[in-house]
């Protein structure tokens, strides 16, 4: 079952289903939450900022918190880069 869930997360990442990935952050399985956080970091959508910020402090699993922290940094950096480029125009 977990392998199927991880494949679902990968499919959501490829299709950029940010809402589905955010929903997966509340899955009972740590590996699903961790994989969803990693996928959100790769997608880089600003809708993920708040859910990742909560997860990086509140998840009971250290691996999930680390993944959420890294993903949060990736999304924030992407947004900062977009704003910087937008400000140069």
C-alpha atoms as a printed R data frame, in Angstrom:
   type eleno elety resid chain resno      x      y       z
1  ATOM     1    CA   UNK     A     1  0.000  0.000   0.000
2  ATOM     2    CA   UNK     A     2  2.785  2.479   0.837
3  ATOM     3    CA   UNK     A     3  4.470  1.902  -2.536
4  ATOM     4    CA   UNK     A     4  1.199  2.761  -4.271
5  ATOM     5    CA   UNK     A     5  0.900  5.925  -2.184
6  ATOM     6    CA   UNK     A     6  4.470  6.932  -3.101
7  ATOM     7    CA   UNK     A     7  3.643  6.400  -6.775
8  ATOM     8    CA   UNK     A     8  0.561  8.569  -6.305
9  ATOM     9    CA   UNK     A     9  2.752 11.300  -4.817
10 ATOM    10    CA   UNK     A    10  5.114 11.037  -7.782
11 ATOM    11    CA   UNK     A    11  2.171 11.321 -10.174
12 ATOM    12    CA   UNK     A    12  0.923 14.383  -8.279
13 ATOM    13    CA   UNK     A    13  4.395 15.939  -8.476
14 ATOM    14    CA   UNK     A    14  4.627 15.336 -12.225
15 ATOM    15    CA   UNK     A    15  1.163 16.822 -12.800
16 ATOM    16    CA   UNK     A    16  1.897 19.672 -10.356
17 ATOM    17    CA   UNK     A    17 -1.136 18.758  -8.212
18 ATOM    18    CA   UNK     A    18 -0.225 21.069  -5.352
19 ATOM    19    CA   UNK     A    19 -3.573 20.642  -3.581
20 ATOM    20    CA   UNK     A    20 -3.208 16.861  -3.609
21 ATOM    21    CA   UNK     A    21  0.359 17.080  -2.308
22 ATOM    22    CA   UNK     A    22 -0.687 19.448   0.470
23 ATOM    23    CA   UNK     A    23 -3.431 17.005   1.428
24 ATOM    24    CA   UNK     A    24 -0.835 14.207   1.565
25 ATOM    25    CA   UNK     A    25  1.081 16.167   4.230
26 ATOM    26    CA   UNK     A    26 -1.542 14.988   6.724
27 ATOM    27    CA   UNK     A    27 -1.292 11.283   5.804
28 ATOM    28    CA   UNK     A    28 -0.791  8.968   8.810
29 ATOM    29    CA   UNK     A    29  2.296  7.379   7.184
30 ATOM    30    CA   UNK     A    30  5.562  9.261   7.754
31 ATOM    31    CA   UNK     A    31  7.023  8.225   4.397
32 ATOM    32    CA   UNK     A    32  4.011  9.637   2.569
33 ATOM    33    CA   UNK     A    33  4.262 12.975   4.411
34 ATOM    34    CA   UNK     A    34  8.008 13.107   3.794
35 ATOM    35    CA   UNK     A    35  7.673 12.276   0.093
36 ATOM    36    CA   UNK     A    36  4.878 14.838  -0.302
37 ATOM    37    CA   UNK     A    37  7.019 17.529   1.359
38 ATOM    38    CA   UNK     A    38  9.938 16.706  -0.936
39 ATOM    39    CA   UNK     A    39  7.642 16.864  -3.969
40 ATOM    40    CA   UNK     A    40  6.276 20.247  -2.908
41 ATOM    41    CA   UNK     A    41  9.829 21.547  -2.656
42 ATOM    42    CA   UNK     A    42 10.466 20.457  -6.223
43 ATOM    43    CA   UNK     A    43  7.210 21.925  -7.521
44 ATOM    44    CA   UNK     A    44  7.928 25.227  -5.774
45 ATOM    45    CA   UNK     A    45  4.387 26.581  -5.653
46 ATOM    46    CA   UNK     A    46  3.757 29.380  -3.163
47 ATOM    47    CA   UNK     A    47  0.585 27.653  -1.876
48 ATOM    48    CA   UNK     A    48  2.896 25.174  -0.133
49 ATOM    49    CA   UNK     A    49  4.660 27.775   2.044
50 ATOM    50    CA   UNK     A    50  2.236 27.767   4.995
51 ATOM    51    CA   UNK     A    51  1.578 23.991   5.128
52 ATOM    52    CA   UNK     A    52  5.321 23.284   4.937
53 ATOM    53    CA   UNK     A    53  6.047 25.886   7.626
54 ATOM    54    CA   UNK     A    54  3.586 24.171   9.974
55 ATOM    55    CA   UNK     A    55  4.908 20.709   9.165
56 ATOM    56    CA   UNK     A    56  8.549 21.609   9.734
57 ATOM    57    CA   UNK     A    57  7.761 22.532  13.341
58 ATOM    58    CA   UNK     A    58  4.838 20.314  14.268
59 ATOM    59    CA   UNK     A    59  5.306 16.886  12.681
60 ATOM    60    CA   UNK     A    60  6.209 14.201  15.234
61 ATOM    61    CA   UNK     A    61  8.746 12.582  12.853
62 ATOM    62    CA   UNK     A    62 12.207 14.184  12.562
63 ATOM    63    CA   UNK     A    63 12.657 13.006   8.963
64 ATOM    64    CA   UNK     A    64  9.394 14.633   7.936
65 ATOM    65    CA   UNK     A    65 10.359 17.851   9.744
66 ATOM    66    CA   UNK     A    66 13.717 17.894   7.916
67 ATOM    67    CA   UNK     A    67 12.067 17.274   4.538
68 ATOM    68    CA   UNK     A    68  9.492 19.995   5.208
69 ATOM    69    CA   UNK     A    69 12.201 22.431   6.283
70 ATOM    70    CA   UNK     A    70 14.243 21.815   3.139
71 ATOM    71    CA   UNK     A    71 11.139 22.014   0.930
72 ATOM    72    CA   UNK     A    72 10.073 25.252   2.630
73 ATOM    73    CA   UNK     A    73 13.514 26.718   1.906
74 ATOM    74    CA   UNK     A    74 13.325 25.579  -1.731
75 ATOM    75    CA   UNK     A    75  9.910 27.166  -2.257
76 ATOM    76    CA   UNK     A    76 10.908 30.391  -0.490
77 ATOM    77    CA   UNK     A    77 14.099 30.647  -2.550
78 ATOM    78    CA   UNK     A    78 12.183 30.102  -5.790
79 ATOM    79    CA   UNK     A    79  9.683 32.805  -4.830
80 ATOM    80    CA   UNK     A    80 12.453 35.211  -3.862
81 ATOM    81    CA   UNK     A    81 14.158 34.579  -7.193
82 ATOM    82    CA   UNK     A    82 10.936 35.233  -9.091
83 ATOM    83    CA   UNK     A    83 10.383 38.473  -7.190
84 ATOM    84    CA   UNK     A    84 13.960 39.578  -7.838
85 ATOM    85    CA   UNK     A    85 13.631 38.917 -11.558
86 ATOM    86    CA   UNK     A    86 10.263 40.676 -11.602
87 ATOM    87    CA   UNK     A    87 11.806 43.691  -9.888
88 ATOM    88    CA   UNK     A    88 14.517 43.954 -12.544
89 ATOM    89    CA   UNK     A    89 12.059 44.476 -15.376
